[in-house]
Amino acid sequence: MVILLGLIIGLAGCSTQSKLIRDYKGKTQEELMLTMGRPSRVEIIAGGRKINIYEKSKFLKAAPINTGQFQYDRFESPKAIKTEIYKFYLNKNGVIEDVKYEVSYER
């Protein structure tokens, strides 16, 4: 049980969300724009804060699935569109306070 808990915590520490927070929290809007470019959209929230939102979509082609056994028919994963959404929460001084990462797949 302790090993499982340690494994879950270890994997959570390596996630994209954690890496984004480590890399961007405390940086300025200018530093963000140097690495990510112009945001797809900007939302203004209370207190002079704002959210810079970056959306990136990628078309994923069908990929063969190997079952490890001989087969006559080919098995392939379905084609999909992967959409990644990065949300950078900036305070009124333009400093990043939080980062959220979302990913979705659409067939």
N, C-alpha and C positions, 0 to 999 in steps of 0.2 A: 504494500500500500504506500509506503514512504517513497519507494522507488518510482512508482507511478506519479505521485504528486510532484516529485523532483523533476521528472521528465516533462510533465505538463508546464511547470513553471519555466523550465529551460527552453522549451519550444516557444512559449509566449514571449520570452525575452528576445528571440531571434526574428520575431514577426516584422512585417513591413511597417506596421503601425509604430512599433517601438523604435525602429531604425529612423523613421521620419521624425519622430519626436526628438530623438537624440541629435539628429542632423540639423534641424531647423528651429527648435524652440530657443527663443532669445535673440534670433537673428532679425534683421530689419527687412522691411518690404523691398528695399533696393537689392539686398543680397538674395532674396527670394526670386526677384525678377531676373537677376543675372543667371541663376541656375535653371529656373523653370520657364522663363519667358513671360509673356503677357497672359493673364488669366483668361479663361473662357468666359467667366462672368464674375461680377463683384456684387455682394449683397451687403447692404448697410444694416447694422443692428443697433440697438439702444446704446446710448452713452458714447457715441462717436466711434464705436468699434465696427469692424467689417470682416467679411469672410471673402477671401480670394479663392475661387473655385476653378480647378483645372480638370478638364475631362479629356481622356485619351481613349480612343476606340481602336481595336485591332481585329481584323478578320482572321479567324483560325480555320484553316483548311481541315478537311477530314484526314484523320491519321489512322494507319492500320493498327489494329489491336492484336498482339501476339498472345495466343492462348497457351502456347507451349506444346500443342498437340497438332497432329496433321489434320487438315480440314480441306474440304473442297471449296467451300464458300469463304470469301474474305469478310472479316469483321472490321468495321471502321467506326471510329468515333464520329459523331455528327459534326457538321460544320456549325460554327458559332461565331458570335461577335462578342469579344471581351471588352467591357467598358470599365475603366478605372477612374475613380473620382477622388481627387485630392482636395481637401478643404483646409485652408490655413486661416486660423482665427487671429486677427491682429487687433491690438489695443489701439486707443486713440493716438498713441505716439508712433504707430506703425511698426511695432515690435510683435513678433509671433508669440502668442501665448499657448496655443494648442494646435494640434494637427490631427485630422481624421482621414482615414483611408477606407474606401469602399470599392468592392469589385463585384461585377455582375456578368452573367453570361446569358446571351439571348440566342435562341436557335431560329 
